[in-house]
Amino acid sequence: MIVIYGLIGLSAPFFPMQPPGTGATFTGNMHLILTAFTVLSMFLAIAFGAAALGKRFRIYSIVTLYYCSALGPWAQRRPRAWTRAYPRVAWDC
């Protein structure tokens, strides 16, 4: 899972995010797809680690997954003035 996560990360610079309101483009769509696979592989790596290691790490992993799952969508609904602050908090999970 970590290797897949790294390979997706290596391809990310080739598909930059498009500014809002510019319409759908190939690179914008690929950016969305790569982001979805990045998040999925990160969640799977955390889940496999939680299953393989002890109870304390399992609890830590569940809290981490909850934190990432709750803050990601919450950060997208923030006012424009906070555009840079909240996604940074959600991404740092």
Backbone as ProteinMPNN parsed JSONL, in Angstrom:
{"seq_chain_A": "MIVIYGLIGLSAPFFPMQPPGTGATFTGNMHLILTAFTVLSMFLAIAFGAAALGKRFRIYSIVTLYYCSALGPWAQRRPRAWTRAYPRVAWDC", "coords_chain_A": {"N_chain_A": [[0.822, -1.189, 0.0], [1.959, 1.214, 0.748], [3.848, 1.555, -1.266], [2.211, 1.838, -3.522], [0.923, 4.203, -2.775], [3.125, 5.936, -2.847], [3.845, 5.789, -5.585], [1.601, 6.89, -6.815], [1.819, 9.438, -5.776], [4.145, 10.292, -7.074], [3.236, 10.658, -9.658], [1.525, 12.774, -9.459], [2.453, 15.541, -9.921], [2.221, 15.797, -12.674], [-0.392, 16.16, -13.24], [-1.889, 18.76, -12.552], [-4.11, 20.594, -10.332], [-7.006, 22.229, -11.52], [-7.999, 25.693, -11.633], [-10.926, 26.793, -9.821], [-13.999, 27.053, -11.585], [-13.055, 27.028, -14.188], [-13.849, 25.031, -15.825], [-14.132, 21.579, -16.912], [-11.231, 19.705, -17.448], [-8.778, 17.5, -18.943], [-6.475, 17.196, -17.3], [-7.466, 18.199, -14.883], [-9.499, 16.347, -14.299], [-7.972, 14.007, -14.082], [-6.469, 14.718, -11.881], [-8.427, 14.672, -9.863], [-9.055, 11.919, -9.887], [-6.57, 10.748, -9.214], [-6.267, 11.846, -6.663], [-8.391, 10.637, -5.315], [-7.551, 7.933, -5.402], [-5.201, 8.206, -3.929], [-6.116, 8.912, -1.363], [-7.668, 6.64, -0.816], [-5.673, 4.599, -0.844], [-4.119, 5.485, 1.304], [-5.938, 5.26, 3.452], [-6.357, 2.466, 3.349], [-3.775, 1.526, 3.946], [-3.512, 2.424, 6.586], [-5.603, 0.948, 7.736], [-4.755, -1.73, 7.293], [-2.428, -1.697, 8.822], [-3.573, -1.276, 11.335], [-4.939, -3.661, 11.66], [-2.846, -5.461, 11.744], [-1.167, -4.811, 13.867], [-0.945, -4.142, 17.449], [-3.524, -3.582, 20.035], [-3.445, -0.929, 21.01], [-2.37, 0.498, 18.826], [-4.386, 0.015, 17.015], [-6.546, 1.419, 18.108], [-5.484, 4.01, 17.926], [-5.31, 4.166, 15.13], [-8.01, 4.028, 14.37], [-8.965, 6.401, 15.474], [-7.439, 8.193, 13.963], [-8.391, 7.659, 11.337], [-11.055, 8.442, 11.665], [-10.671, 11.167, 12.245], [-9.519, 12.084, 9.819], [-11.591, 11.448, 8.041], [-13.681, 13.009, 8.993], [-12.733, 15.671, 9.016], [-11.995, 16.222, 6.369], [-14.333, 16.515, 4.539], [-15.561, 18.556, 6.057], [-13.735, 20.642, 5.899], [-14.031, 21.453, 3.29], [-16.35, 22.924, 3.244], [-15.966, 25.39, 4.344], [-15.862, 29.007, 4.754], [-14.697, 31.298, 2.184], [-12.58, 32.939, 3.097], [-11.165, 31.361, 4.846], [-9.94, 29.514, 3.281], [-7.314, 28.521, 2.918], [-6.478, 27.648, 5.44], [-8.12, 25.57, 6.686], [-8.148, 23.257, 4.863], [-5.461, 22.566, 5.096], [-5.3, 21.654, 7.71], [-6.935, 19.392, 7.514], [-5.528, 17.912, 5.596], [-3.178, 17.31, 6.873], [-3.655, 15.116, 8.369]], "CA_chain_A": [[0.0, 0.0, 0.0], [2.839, 2.381, 0.801], [4.453, 1.7, -2.594], [1.166, 2.405, -4.387], [0.772, 5.589, -2.335], [4.278, 6.675, -3.368], [3.777, 5.881, -7.044], [0.569, 7.876, -7.149], [2.394, 10.742, -5.445], [5.107, 10.662, -8.11], [2.542, 11.067, -10.881], [0.683, 13.943, -9.185], [2.859, 16.809, -10.549], [1.869, 15.832, -14.088], [-1.822, 16.447, -13.348], [-2.199, 19.804, -11.565], [-5.512, 20.953, -10.126], [-7.444, 23.397, -12.28], [-8.705, 26.692, -10.818], [-12.391, 26.664, -9.847], [-14.704, 27.849, -12.579], [-12.442, 26.979, -15.519], [-14.412, 23.93, -16.601], [-13.472, 20.282, -16.798], [-10.138, 19.406, -18.37], [-8.189, 16.181, -18.716], [-5.601, 17.219, -16.124], [-8.307, 18.378, -13.71], [-10.154, 15.069, -14.019], [-6.95, 13.072, -13.609], [-6.128, 15.137, -10.523], [-9.467, 14.126, -8.985], [-8.912, 10.462, -9.825], [-5.37, 10.453, -8.434], [-6.535, 12.193, -5.273], [-9.241, 9.578, -4.758], [-6.711, 6.756, -5.18], [-4.266, 8.515, -2.855], [-6.836, 8.814, -0.088], [-8.032, 5.239, -0.629], [-4.49, 3.826, -0.463], [-3.725, 5.904, 2.651], [-6.867, 4.633, 4.39], [-6.098, 1.036, 3.376], [-2.523, 1.305, 4.671], [-3.819, 2.595, 8.009], [-6.448, -0.177, 8.15], [-3.915, -2.928, 7.366], [-1.576, -1.536, 10.004], [-4.406, -1.462, 12.522], [-5.25, -5.084, 11.789], [-1.635, -6.24, 11.976], [-0.481, -4.46, 15.109], [-1.687, -4.33, 18.69], [-4.76, -2.878, 20.343], [-3.193, 0.513, 21.124], [-2.238, 1.057, 17.485], [-5.709, -0.078, 16.398], [-7.32, 2.567, 18.599], [-4.884, 5.184, 17.305], [-5.678, 4.163, 13.712], [-9.433, 4.359, 14.266], [-9.079, 7.842, 15.734], [-6.862, 8.877, 12.798], [-9.326, 7.53, 10.22], [-12.198, 9.299, 11.965], [-10.207, 12.543, 12.11], [-9.383, 12.385, 8.392], [-12.899, 11.36, 7.392], [-14.547, 14.106, 9.446], [-12.208, 16.986, 8.675], [-11.923, 16.438, 4.925], [-15.555, 17.17, 4.048], [-15.809, 19.773, 6.824], [-12.845, 21.695, 5.392], [-14.513, 21.914, 1.988], [-17.521, 23.792, 3.404], [-15.57, 26.608, 5.063], [-15.912, 30.24, 3.954], [-13.541, 31.562, 1.315], [-11.476, 33.559, 3.837], [-10.412, 30.309, 5.524], [-9.652, 28.512, 2.267], [-6.001, 27.902, 3.06], [-6.219, 27.104, 6.778], [-8.803, 24.318, 7.014], [-7.649, 22.084, 4.137], [-4.154, 22.184, 5.642], [-5.573, 20.855, 8.901], [-7.464, 18.11, 7.072], [-4.511, 17.189, 4.847], [-2.115, 16.894, 7.776], [-3.999, 13.907, 9.099]], "C_chain_A": [[0.871, 1.26, 0.0], [3.493, 2.623, -0.561], [3.448, 2.308, -3.567], [0.958, 3.883, -4.067], [1.909, 6.448, -2.895], [4.244, 6.837, -4.874], [2.719, 6.877, -7.502], [1.093, 9.282, -6.876], [3.406, 11.216, -6.476], [4.427, 11.145, -9.387], [1.723, 12.346, -10.691], [1.16, 15.238, -9.854], [2.482, 16.917, -12.033], [0.392, 16.16, -14.324], [-2.219, 17.491, -12.307], [-3.702, 20.077, -11.474], [-5.834, 22.211, -10.921], [-8.13, 24.398, -11.358], [-10.219, 26.51, -10.902], [-13.011, 27.571, -10.903], [-14.122, 27.797, -13.974], [-12.995, 25.861, -16.379], [-13.581, 22.666, -16.443], [-12.398, 20.138, -17.872], [-9.596, 18.025, -18.048], [-7.326, 16.181, -17.46], [-6.403, 17.413, -14.84], [-9.004, 17.087, -13.305], [-9.16, 14.04, -13.5], [-6.506, 13.427, -12.191], [-7.15, 14.592, -9.522], [-9.335, 12.619, -8.818], [-7.704, 10.082, -8.986], [-5.56, 10.784, -6.957], [-7.395, 11.127, -4.61], [-8.421, 8.32, -4.473], [-5.692, 6.984, -4.063], [-4.932, 8.36, -1.494], [-7.211, 7.365, 0.195], [-6.823, 4.413, -0.192], [-3.991, 4.219, 0.925], [-4.626, 5.252, 3.691], [-6.634, 3.126, 4.482], [-4.806, 0.716, 4.121], [-2.744, 1.44, 6.178], [-4.63, 1.411, 8.518], [-5.64, -1.467, 8.253], [-2.975, -2.866, 8.562], [-2.347, -1.754, 11.291], [-4.718, -2.93, 12.746], [-4.015, -5.898, 12.181], [-0.995, -5.98, 13.335], [-1.426, -4.547, 16.298], [-2.894, -3.425, 18.871], [-4.553, -1.368, 20.426], [-3.067, 1.164, 19.756], [-3.571, 1.012, 16.749], [-6.581, 1.098, 16.819], [-6.809, 3.859, 17.978], [-5.294, 5.287, 15.83], [-7.14, 4.529, 13.513], [-9.648, 5.847, 14.49], [-8.545, 8.634, 14.537], [-7.815, 8.823, 11.606], [-10.559, 8.402, 10.436], [-11.841, 10.766, 11.761], [-10.125, 12.941, 10.637], [-10.736, 12.39, 7.686], [-13.802, 12.527, 7.769], [-14.04, 15.457, 8.969], [-12.126, 17.257, 7.173], [-13.166, 17.119, 4.383], [-15.859, 18.484, 4.773], [-14.968, 20.928, 6.29], [-13.327, 22.247, 4.062], [-15.683, 22.876, 2.097], [-17.199, 25.094, 4.122], [-15.685, 27.822, 4.156], [-14.604, 30.488, 3.2], [-12.349, 32.144, 2.07], [-10.594, 32.515, 4.523], [-9.95, 29.223, 4.558], [-8.323, 27.81, 2.493], [-5.804, 27.206, 4.397], [-6.839, 25.728, 6.978], [-8.352, 23.125, 6.178], [-6.281, 21.636, 4.621], [-4.326, 21.319, 6.879], [-6.046, 19.469, 8.489], [-6.403, 17.281, 6.368], [-3.421, 16.652, 5.766], [-2.473, 15.672, 8.594], [-3.203, 12.785, 8.518]], "O_chain_A": [[0.554, 2.245, -0.666], [3.671, 3.772, -0.965], [3.796, 3.194, -4.348], [0.832, 4.712, -4.969], [1.674, 7.562, -3.363], [4.576, 7.904, -5.391], [2.925, 7.616, -8.464], [0.842, 10.206, -7.649], [3.516, 12.416, -6.728], [4.991, 11.959, -10.117], [1.275, 12.939, -11.673], [0.312, 15.994, -10.328], [2.433, 18.019, -12.58], [-0.026, 16.406, -15.456], [-2.82, 17.149, -11.289], [-4.455, 19.825, -12.415], [-5.031, 23.141, -10.985], [-8.78, 23.995, -10.393], [-10.737, 26.115, -11.947], [-12.591, 28.714, -11.084], [-14.641, 28.459, -14.873], [-12.64, 25.755, -17.553], [-12.472, 22.692, -15.908], [-12.633, 20.415, -19.048], [-9.916, 17.448, -17.009], [-7.429, 15.269, -16.64], [-6.05, 16.843, -13.808], [-9.094, 16.767, -12.12], [-9.471, 13.284, -12.58], [-6.203, 12.54, -11.393], [-6.776, 14.105, -8.455], [-9.49, 12.103, -7.711], [-7.793, 9.194, -8.138], [-5.059, 10.064, -6.093], [-7.149, 10.756, -3.462], [-8.579, 7.706, -3.417], [-5.359, 6.053, -3.33], [-4.372, 7.747, -0.585], [-7.084, 6.907, 1.33], [-6.932, 3.608, 0.734], [-3.486, 3.366, 1.656], [-4.139, 4.746, 4.702], [-6.703, 2.56, 5.573], [-4.75, -0.27, 4.855], [-2.213, 0.647, 6.955], [-4.375, 0.917, 9.616], [-5.82, -2.225, 9.206], [-2.753, -3.872, 9.235], [-1.83, -2.352, 12.235], [-4.759, -3.395, 13.885], [-4.13, -6.91, 12.873], [-0.343, -6.866, 13.888], [-2.571, -4.978, 16.162], [-3.24, -2.624, 18.003], [-5.4, -0.605, 19.961], [-3.592, 2.255, 19.538], [-3.853, 1.892, 15.936], [-7.268, 1.701, 15.994], [-7.596, 4.705, 17.555], [-5.59, 6.378, 15.343], [-7.474, 5.264, 12.584], [-10.425, 6.482, 13.776], [-9.139, 9.638, 14.144], [-8.023, 9.835, 10.936], [-11.051, 9.029, 9.498], [-12.616, 11.522, 11.174], [-10.604, 14.007, 10.251], [-10.993, 13.24, 6.833], [-14.601, 12.984, 6.951], [-14.834, 16.304, 8.56], [-12.183, 18.412, 6.754], [-13.065, 18.206, 3.815], [-16.363, 19.424, 4.158], [-15.437, 22.065, 6.234], [-13.052, 23.403, 3.741], [-15.985, 23.581, 1.134], [-18.118, 25.834, 4.473], [-15.615, 27.695, 2.934], [-13.553, 29.949, 3.548], [-11.207, 31.863, 1.709], [-9.41, 32.757, 4.754], [-9.605, 28.123, 4.987], [-8.227, 26.603, 2.276], [-5.027, 26.254, 4.478], [-6.146, 24.803, 7.401], [-8.181, 22.044, 6.741], [-5.968, 20.447, 4.563], [-3.583, 20.359, 7.077], [-5.603, 18.472, 9.059], [-6.378, 16.06, 6.525], [-2.803, 15.633, 5.457], [-1.681, 15.232, 9.428], [-3.32, 11.647, 8.972]]}, "name": "protein", "num_of_chains": 1, "seq": "MIVIYGLIGLSAPFFPMQPPGTGATFTGNMHLILTAFTVLSMFLAIAFGAAALGKRFRIYSIVTLYYCSALGPWAQRRPRAWTRAYPRVAWDC"}
